[in-house]
Every structure is written in C-alpha cells, then in structure tokens.
Amino acid sequence: MENKMFCYQCQETAGCTGCTQAGVCGKKPEVAAMQDLLVYVTKGISAVTTALRAEGKEVDSEINHLITLNLFTTITNANFDEDMIVSRILETLEKKEELLKQLDNKNDLPEAAIWYSSDRHEFPTKAAAVGVLSTKNEDIRSLRELITYGLKGLSAYSKHANALLKDNEEVDAFLQRALAKTLDDTLSVDDLVALTLETGKYGVSGMELLDRANTSSYGNPEITKVNIGVRNRPSILISGHDLRDLEMLLKQTEGTGVDVYTHSEMLPAHYYPAFKKYSNFVGNYGSAWWKQKEEFESFNGPILMTSNCIVPPKASYKDRIYTTGAAGFPGCRHIAGEIGEEKDFSEIIEHAKRCAPPVEIEKGEIVGGFAHNQVLALADKIVDAVKSGAIKKFVVMAGCDGRAKSRNYYTDFAEALPEDAVILTAGCAKYKYNKLQLGDIGGIPRVLDAGQCNDSYSLAVIALKLKEVFGLEDINDLPIIYNIAWYEQKAVIVLLALLYLGVKNIHLGPTLPAFLSANVAKVLVENFGIAGIESVEDDIKFFFEK
C-alpha cells in the first residue's frame, strides 16, 4: 500500500516504525504534509538568518519568535488545522524573501533558503519531495531527525519564555544554525553526532531560560496540596503548558463567578505563589492528556488548550474547545494574541456562564511543588536521610504519559519500588503514580513532583547540587537511577540535555524511538548506556539488586 504520509516523531507511532496512512495522534495526511513543508521552510529561513549573522547583521526577535512558533506548531498533538499551518508557511516565505534582500552573499545557500511559492496548490507536491524520507541514508536521516526533534522541544521552552518577555539570542541563533545544518549534505555521521550533543547543551540553556522566566514572574514553586474535587459553579478548564495564558485567564475571570481548573500539564501552576491569590483558582480536574475525551465530557464547561496535548475532540464537546498560541484544531475557536499582547478571553468566559458546573470525578488532594529551590531548601534533611540509609535511591521517572497499555509498567514499577526509594518526577508521566499512597520517608514524600515536562531542568539542578554536596567527581556516582517515559519532542530535548550533562545508563520506554536507526541506537547504547525497559520484576532486580 502506498504511503499517504510518513511520521515517526512520537512514541506511539504505528508499529514503532512510522505512521503511513494517518497519524495515531489523529492528524490527517494533508496536515502531516503541511507540517513537513512548514519544517522545511523554517529550515530555509534559518539558513538565511544564519548567513545574516555570519555577515555581522542582527536578526530581529520577531523572526526568532516566528521560527520557534513554527517548530512548536509541528510538535505532536499541537496543531491539526491545515489552514493555520499553511498561513504560517506563507508568512515564513514572505519574511524569508525580505531577509534575503538584506543578505550580501547569497552564494552557497541551500535550496530551502531560495525556494518560494505563493500558490497553495503547489504545496502538497513540494511537501512530498522534502519530507522525512527525502534523506536516503538511514543513519544521516536518523541523526537529522533526532536533532530536529530536539530543536522542536527546545522551541517549546523558548516559546513559553518568550511569552513572559524573556529571550536568549544565543539559544535562538543556535537553534537556527542547527536547523540549517540539517540541510547540509557535507556533514558526516560524526559531525551530526557532535551537533546532537551540542543540541543538548543548548537544551540546558533553554530550560534554564524558561525556569528563570517562570520563577521571576510567579515566584519559586512551593510545596502545595492541590484540590482534585470540584465546586458547584460554572468553570473553565485550562490545559497545556503556557503559564502566561493562565495568568491572563485568571485576571479576566476574577469576580465573574467563573472558576478555573487545571488539567494535565497545567497542574503545576498551583505550586507558584503568584497564582494562589486567585480565589476562583480551584484545583486540578482529571489526569493526563490522553484521558481528555472522557474528562472533557464530564467537565461541562469550556476548555482552553494553550499548547500541545490536543486529542481530536468528540462532537459532543468540540464546541467547547478553544485554542490559543501554537495550538489549533479545525472547527474550534482560536483566541489570537501575539507575544506581549493581552489576549481577550471574554468569549470563553461568557461561554462558561452558560454551562453547568463540572461533574465531580474524584475527591481529595495531591501534593507537588518540589522544584529545585524547594528541594534544595530541604537539602540538609535529604542528605541526612541518604547518609542514615533511610533513602537508598532516587528514581527519576520524569517524562510523558500516553495511551498505550504498556505504560501501566510505570504504575507497577512505582508500586514495586523498595520503601527506601524516592521518585523524582516532572511531566505528565506523574499521573501514572502521583495518586498512589506511597507514603513518605521521615516526612519527605516518596513522590517529589518538580512540575511540567518543561520543569525537567529542576531535576538536573537537584542532581548537580547533590553531586556537589556529596563531593562526587561524576554525576553517575549519585544514588540516582533514570527510568524515563517518553512520548514527544520535548522529552527528546530533555534526553539530549541529560546526555550533554554526562548522565549515563538512562532507561527509556515504553519503546525506544522509532527514528533511531540501528547504527545510531548502537552509538547511544555504547557511549551513553541508553537502554529500553524490560519487565517490572527484571528492572527492579537490575536497578536494586546489583
């Protein structure tokens, strides 16, 4: 059967080889094609900006923001709206033409930097010619895609920081330079391996930028009990990752009689001091992104999707879905707003007033807020627990959740951990175990939730601080094991950042990425000890009985 598309950027890709007829995520071949073309033209404009910088010319932050938003738009489960993606392609081509006029030397530019068309009807043919499989050498393709997916993850961090008016020109310049290098046919496998590690280096910088943006705007996360029940008032559910969108929504709903609840990756917003002043900021509703079809149904009110994590909605609640930022879905209302602008959420607020209150699906509280500042405040207590033997191991179980039944492994693994082990987590992977009754060790909870996948930087800071406290030369000598669940491209940049920091022997599951060729996977295994998961019983023995 002829392939209608090819995509293997996420963990759930069909057969762990690639989606070829339609995306498991729900995207149609036409959308996949336009995403491929958007990535291509974004690489093209990046080649131009890189050439401009080489001539000593400045690149405007507006162009940097356009490029990061383009990449973010193509992340899994972010945008399914073909028209929105086409509009980004057209805007990018127009901006590229303007930039080319500023360039003195146009020699040696790649074809992507020169190509231009304003005819949408030409786009499918061009997309078919420049997709993933256009790179014939499997190992070169694998490394190009690994780098590109890491850059997509980096773009997400940059975009959320940009929304809080924080930029890092060095990170933007690298992102664009690296994108341009994925077009360079002269680069060898060794060159691309080096670029992969450099991507990890800038991943650390990007995560630090976002951490600084969030904490300078909203304070350092603190230990917080989050309500998971409901009140009897009209409400809005906010999902995704963008804290600036949440801030604007809370300001505009204050005093309106409309409550606000978080869903999935927005849960950690409750840990920030700045949001606790809003009396209508009630709690968290539901769990991980993939359960939204049932949880959005019972919520009753409108839902605001601020970034990736959209599941194609059921007809019964599609009219209650609103998107903003990089997110989009055909037929759903999109709330516009550029960086630095105040978005108008009046339509969704008025919609909420016409809806019944949410149906309660659970009661109680969950505890989080263990980002690096909070954990380091507990450093003496933690060090004492390690020295006394009360804590034998820390287990990093950060990353993503997903639909596959094989992900129940992570619930079973958490339950099987020895009672002297503490879980460090960030990202929606936590929903596999954050409601289990795992208890504490001397008052230290056995699940320390640092926040969103975007907050994985905290886990690196904690590890580096513990290395310093214990006077160790090598981060791998810490009593920390890594058993990480991945799903999409933000997890890829976290992995590359950990590799850059020298972390070895990371176990990655529930499957290794399909975009790793056999030879590239061999390099990661031999140089960094990357491994997949086995059974819970075997992995517990491997980690704790050696």
C-alpha positions in Angstrom: 0.0 0.0 0.0 1.4 3.4 -1.0 2.3 5.7 1.9 0.0 8.6 2.3 2.3 10.2 4.8 5.3 9.3 6.9 5.8 10.4 10.5 7.7 8.7 13.3 8.4 11.6 15.7 6.4 10.3 18.7 6.4 7.2 20.8 3.0 5.9 19.7 4.0 5.9 16.0 2.3 2.9 14.3 4.1 -0.4 14.8 7.0 1.5 16.2 8.1 2.2 12.7 6.1 5.1 11.4 2.5 6.3 10.7 1.9 6.0 6.9 -1.8 6.2 6.4 -2.9 8.6 9.2 -1.3 9.7 12.4 -2.0 7.7 15.5 -2.3 11.2 17.1 -5.2 11.8 14.8 -3.6 14.1 12.2 -4.6 13.6 8.6 -2.0 13.0 5.8 -2.8 16.5 4.4 -1.9 18.1 7.8 1.2 15.9 8.1 2.3 17.1 4.6 1.9 20.8 5.6 3.8 20.2 8.8 6.7 18.7 6.8 6.6 21.7 4.5 6.5 24.1 7.4 9.6 22.5 8.9 11.3 22.7 5.5 10.6 26.4 5.0 11.6 27.1 8.6 14.9 25.4 7.9 15.2 27.6 4.9 14.6 30.9 6.7 17.0 29.6 9.4 19.7 29.2 6.8 19.2 32.9 5.8 19.3 34.2 9.4 22.4 32.1 10.0 24.0 33.7 6.9 23.0 37.2 8.0 24.6 36.7 11.5 27.7 35.5 9.7 27.8 38.9 8.0 27.5 40.6 11.3 23.9 41.6 10.9 21.2 41.4 13.6 18.2 39.2 13.4 15.0 40.8 14.8 13.4 39.0 17.8 10.2 38.9 15.7 11.9 36.5 13.3 13.3 34.4 16.2 9.8 34.1 17.6 8.3 33.2 14.2 10.8 30.3 13.9 10.3 28.9 17.4 6.5 29.1 17.0 6.7 27.3 13.6 8.6 24.4 15.2 6.3 24.3 18.2 3.3 24.2 15.8 4.6 20.9 14.4 5.0 19.1 17.8 2.8 16.1 18.3 -0.8 16.9 19.4 -0.3 20.7 19.0 -2.0 21.8 15.8 -4.3 19.9 13.5 -5.6 22.9 11.5 -4.3 22.7 7.9 -5.3 26.3 7.1 -3.4 27.7 10.2 -0.3 25.7 9.2 -0.5 27.0 5.6 -0.8 30.5 6.8 2.4 30.0 8.8 4.2 28.7 5.7 3.1 31.7 3.6 4.2 34.1 6.4 7.5 32.4 6.7 8.2 32.5 2.9 7.3 36.3 2.8 9.6 37.0 5.8 12.4 35.0 4.2 12.1 37.0 0.9 12.5 40.2 3.0 15.6 38.8 4.8 17.2 37.7 1.5 17.3 41.3 0.4 19.5 42.2 3.4 22.0 39.4 2.6 25.1 40.5 0.7 26.3 37.0 -0.3 23.6 34.6 -1.5 26.0 32.0 -2.8 26.0 28.5 -1.2 22.6 28.9 0.3 20.6 25.6 0.4 17.6 25.2 -1.9 15.3 25.6 1.1 16.5 29.1 1.5 15.8 30.0 -2.1 12.5 28.2 -2.7 9.4 30.4 -2.8 5.8 29.9 -3.8 2.6 31.8 -3.0 0.5 29.2 -4.7 -1.0 26.9 -2.1 -1.8 24.3 -4.8 1.9 23.7 -5.2 2.5 22.9 -1.5 1.5 19.2 -1.5 3.9 18.4 -4.3 6.7 20.3 -2.6 5.9 18.7 0.8 6.1 15.2 -0.8 9.6 16.0 -2.1 11.1 17.3 1.2 9.6 15.1 3.9 11.5 12.9 6.3 12.2 10.1 3.7 13.8 12.6 1.3 17.1 11.9 3.2 18.0 8.5 1.8 20.9 7.5 4.1 19.2 5.9 7.1 21.8 7.0 9.6 22.0 10.6 8.4 18.2 10.7 8.3 18.1 9.3 11.9 20.5 11.9 13.2 18.9 14.8 11.3 15.5 13.8 12.8 16.9 13.4 16.3 18.4 16.9 16.1 15.2 18.4 14.6 13.0 16.8 17.3 15.3 18.1 19.9 15.1 21.5 18.4 11.3 21.2 18.4 11.4 20.6 22.1 13.8 23.5 22.6 11.4 25.7 20.6 8.6 24.9 23.1 10.8 26.0 26.0 11.8 29.2 24.2 8.2 30.0 23.2 6.9 29.8 26.8 9.8 32.0 27.9 9.2 34.5 25.1 5.6 34.8 26.2 7.0 36.1 29.5 9.2 38.5 27.6 12.4 36.5 28.2 14.7 35.8 25.2 18.1 34.3 24.7 19.6 35.4 21.4 22.4 32.7 21.8 19.8 30.0 22.0 17.8 31.3 19.1 21.0 31.7 17.0 22.0 28.1 17.8 18.5 26.7 17.0 18.5 28.3 13.6 22.1 27.4 12.9 21.4 23.7 13.8 18.3 23.7 11.7 20.3 25.0 8.7 22.9 22.3 9.3 20.3 19.5 8.9 20.2 20.7 5.2 23.9 20.3 4.8 24.8 17.2 2.8 28.5 17.6 3.5 28.1 16.8 7.2 29.2 13.3 8.2 27.6 11.0 10.8 30.3 12.1 13.3 29.5 15.8 12.6 25.8 15.1 13.3 26.6 13.2 16.5 28.5 16.2 17.7 25.7 18.5 16.7 23.3 16.2 18.6 25.3 16.8 21.8 25.5 20.5 21.2 21.7 20.5 20.9 21.7 19.0 24.4 23.9 21.8 25.6 21.5 24.5 24.4 18.6 22.4 25.7 20.0 23.0 29.2 20.2 26.8 28.4 16.7 26.8 27.0 15.3 25.0 30.1 17.2 27.5 32.4 15.7 30.4 30.4 12.2 29.1 31.0 12.8 28.3 34.6 14.1 31.9 35.1 11.1 33.3 33.2 8.6 31.4 35.3 10.2 32.0 38.7 10.9 35.7 38.1 7.2 36.1 37.0 5.4 33.9 39.5 7.8 33.1 42.3 9.6 29.8 43.2 7.2 26.8 43.3 6.5 25.7 46.9 5.1 22.5 48.5 1.4 22.7 47.8 -1.7 20.5 48.3 -3.9 20.7 45.2 -7.6 20.0 45.4 -8.9 17.4 42.9 -12.6 17.9 43.8 -15.0 20.5 42.4 -17.2 23.4 43.4 -20.8 24.0 42.2 -20.0 26.9 39.9 -19.6 27.5 36.1 -16.0 26.8 35.2 -13.2 26.9 32.6 -10.7 24.1 32.3 -7.2 25.1 31.1 -4.8 22.6 29.6 -1.4 22.6 28.0 1.7 24.4 29.4 1.6 28.2 28.9 1.5 30.0 32.3 1.1 33.4 30.8 -2.2 32.3 29.2 -3.3 31.1 32.7 -2.3 34.4 34.3 -4.4 36.4 31.8 -7.4 34.0 32.2 -7.3 34.2 36.0 -7.2 38.0 35.9 -10.1 38.2 33.5 -12.3 35.6 35.3 -11.7 37.2 38.8 -15.0 38.4 40.2 -17.1 36.9 37.3 -18.4 33.9 39.2 -16.5 31.6 36.9 -14.0 29.2 38.4 -10.8 27.9 36.7 -9.4 24.4 37.0 -6.1 23.0 35.5 -5.8 19.8 33.5 -2.8 17.5 32.9 0.4 19.5 32.4 -1.1 22.7 33.8 -1.4 21.1 37.3 2.0 22.5 38.5 0.7 26.1 38.1 -0.8 25.6 41.6 2.7 25.4 43.0 3.5 29.0 42.1 2.8 31.6 44.8 1.5 34.3 42.3 -1.5 32.2 41.4 -2.6 31.4 44.9 -4.2 34.8 45.3 -7.0 34.0 42.9 -9.9 32.6 44.9 -11.5 31.2 41.8 -8.4 29.1 41.0 -10.0 25.9 42.4 -7.9 22.9 41.7 -7.0 20.2 39.1 -9.5 18.2 37.2 -8.7 14.8 35.8 -5.3 13.4 34.9 -3.1 13.0 31.8 -3.8 14.5 28.4 -4.9 11.2 26.8 -7.9 10.9 29.1 -9.4 14.1 27.9 -12.2 12.5 25.8 -13.9 11.3 29.0 -12.8 14.1 31.3 -13.7 17.0 29.0 -17.1 15.4 28.5 -17.8 15.5 32.2 -16.3 18.9 32.9 -19.3 20.5 31.2 -17.6 23.9 30.7 -15.3 25.3 28.0 -11.7 24.1 27.7 -8.7 26.3 26.8 -5.9 24.5 25.1 -2.7 26.6 25.4 -0.2 24.3 23.6 0.2 20.7 22.6 -1.7 17.8 24.1 -4.9 18.0 22.0 -6.7 14.8 21.2 -9.2 15.2 18.3 -12.4 16.1 20.2 -15.7 14.3 20.2 -18.6 16.1 18.6 -20.3 16.2 21.9 -17.9 18.8 23.3 -16.0 20.1 20.3 -17.9 23.4 20.5 -16.5 23.9 24.0 -12.8 23.6 22.8 -10.9 26.9 22.4 -7.2 27.0 21.3 -4.5 29.7 21.5 -0.8 30.1 20.8 0.7 27.1 18.8 -2.4 25.0 19.3 -5.2 24.6 16.7 -7.9 22.3 15.6 -10.3 22.8 12.6 -13.7 23.9 13.7 -12.6 25.1 17.2 -12.4 28.7 18.0 -8.9 30.2 18.2 -8.0 33.1 20.5 -5.4 35.2 18.9 -2.6 37.2 20.6 1.0 38.0 19.8 3.8 37.9 22.4 3.4 40.9 24.7 -0.3 41.4 23.9 -3.1 40.9 26.3 -5.4 38.2 25.0 -9.1 38.6 25.1 -10.8 35.7 26.9 -14.2 37.3 27.2 -15.8 34.8 24.7 -14.8 31.7 26.7 -15.8 33.4 30.0 -19.3 34.2 28.7 -19.5 30.6 27.3 -18.6 29.2 30.7 -21.5 31.2 32.3 -24.0 29.3 30.1 -22.6 25.9 31.2 -23.4 23.5 34.1 -20.7 23.1 36.8 -18.3 20.2 36.3 -19.2 16.7 37.4 -17.0 15.6 40.3 -14.9 12.6 39.2 -12.7 12.3 42.3 -12.0 13.9 45.7 -9.0 14.6 47.8 -5.6 16.3 47.3 -2.3 15.6 45.6 1.0 17.2 46.7 3.6 18.8 44.5 5.9 21.8 44.2 9.3 20.1 44.6 11.2 22.2 42.1 14.9 22.8 42.6 14.5 25.8 45.0 12.1 23.9 47.3 14.1 20.6 47.2 17.4 22.5 47.9 15.7 24.1 50.9 15.2 20.5 52.2 18.8 19.6 51.2 20.0 19.0 54.8 17.1 16.8 55.6 17.6 14.8 52.3 21.3 14.4 52.8 20.8 13.2 56.4 18.3 10.7 55.1 20.7 9.4 52.5 23.6 9.2 55.0 21.5 7.4 57.5 20.3 4.9 54.9 16.7 5.9 55.2 16.8 6.9 51.5 18.9 4.4 49.4 18.0 5.5 45.9 16.4 8.4 43.9 14.5 7.2 40.8 14.0 9.8 38.1 10.7 8.9 36.4 10.1 12.1 34.5 8.6 12.3 31.1 5.3 11.7 29.4 2.2 9.6 29.8 0.3 8.1 26.9 -2.5 5.8 25.8 -0.5 2.5 25.3 -1.3 -0.2 27.9 2.4 -0.9 28.1 2.7 2.4 30.1 1.0 0.7 33.0 4.5 -0.6 33.6 5.3 2.8 35.3 2.5 2.4 37.8 3.6 -1.1 38.6 7.2 -0.1 38.8 6.4 2.7 41.2 4.4 0.3 43.4 7.2 -2.2 43.3 9.9 0.2 44.4 11.6 -0.5 47.7 10.3 1.6 50.5 13.6 3.4 50.8 13.4 4.8 47.2 12.1 8.3 46.3 10.7 9.2 42.9 11.8 12.4 41.3 9.4 13.4 38.5 8.3 16.1 36.1 5.9 16.0 33.2 2.6 14.1 32.8 4.3 10.7 33.5 3.5 11.5 37.1 -0.2 10.7 36.6 0.8 7.0 36.5 1.7 7.2 40.2 1.1 10.6 41.8 -2.2 9.4 43.3 -0.8 6.2 44.8 -0.5 6.1 48.5 3.3 5.6 48.6 3.8 7.4 51.9 7.0 9.3 53.0 10.4 8.8 54.4 10.9 10.9 57.5 8.4 13.5 56.3 9.9 13.5 52.7 7.2 12.4 50.3 8.2 9.4 48.1 7.0 11.2 45.0 8.7 14.6 44.5 6.9 16.4 41.7 9.0 19.2 40.2 6.3 20.3 37.7 5.7 20.2 34.0 7.9 18.4 31.5 9.2 22.0 30.9 10.5 21.9 34.5 12.8 18.9 34.0 15.6 21.5 34.5 14.9 21.2 38.2 15.8 17.6 38.2 19.2 18.4 36.6 19.8 21.2 39.1 18.9 18.8 42.0 21.3 16.1 40.7 24.2 18.6 40.2 23.6 20.0 43.7 23.6 16.6 45.3 26.8 15.8 43.4 28.4 18.9 45.0 27.1 18.2 48.5 28.4 14.6 48.4 31.7 15.8 47.0 31.5 13.5 43.9 33.5 13.9 40.7 31.0 12.1 38.5 27.2 12.7 38.4 26.8 9.0 37.7 28.2 8.2 41.2 25.0 9.6 42.8 22.4 7.1 44.1 20.1 8.1 41.2 18.7 5.8 38.6 16.8 7.0 35.4 13.8 5.2 34.2 12.1 7.7 31.9 8.9 7.5 29.9 8.9 9.5 26.6 6.2 10.5 24.2 7.0 13.5 22.1 9.7 16.0 21.2 10.1 17.9 24.5 11.2 14.6 26.0 13.8 14.4 23.2 15.4 17.6 24.3 15.4 16.6 27.9 17.1 13.3 27.0 19.8 15.2 24.9 20.3 17.7 27.8 20.9 14.8 30.2 23.4 13.3 27.8 25.2 16.6 27.5 25.4 16.8 31.3 27.1 13.4 31.3 24.3 11.3 32.7 24.6 7.7 31.6 22.6 4.5 31.8 19.2 6.1 31.2 16.4 3.6 30.6 13.8 4.8 28.1 10.4 3.4 27.4 7.9 2.1 26.8 9.8 1.7 23.5 13.0 3.2 22.1 12.3 5.9 19.5 11.5 4.6 16.0 13.6 7.4 14.5 16.8 5.8 15.8 18.5 3.7 13.1 20.2 0.6 14.3 23.6 2.3 14.0 22.6 5.5 15.8 20.9 3.4 18.6 24.2 1.5 18.8 26.2 4.7 19.4 23.8 5.8 22.2 24.0 2.4 23.8 27.8 2.1 23.6 28.6 5.7 24.5 25.9 6.5 27.0 24.4 3.3 28.2 20.9 4.1 26.8 18.6 1.1 27.2 15.0 0.1 27.0 12.8 -1.3 29.7 12.1 -4.9 30.4 9.5 -6.4 32.9 9.0 -4.6 36.2 10.4 -7.6 38.0 13.6 -7.7 35.9 14.1 -4.0 36.1 13.7 -3.8 39.9 16.3 -6.6 40.1 18.6 -4.7 37.7 18.4 -1.4 39.5 18.3 -2.5 43.1 20.0 -5.9 43.4 23.3 -5.3 41.7 
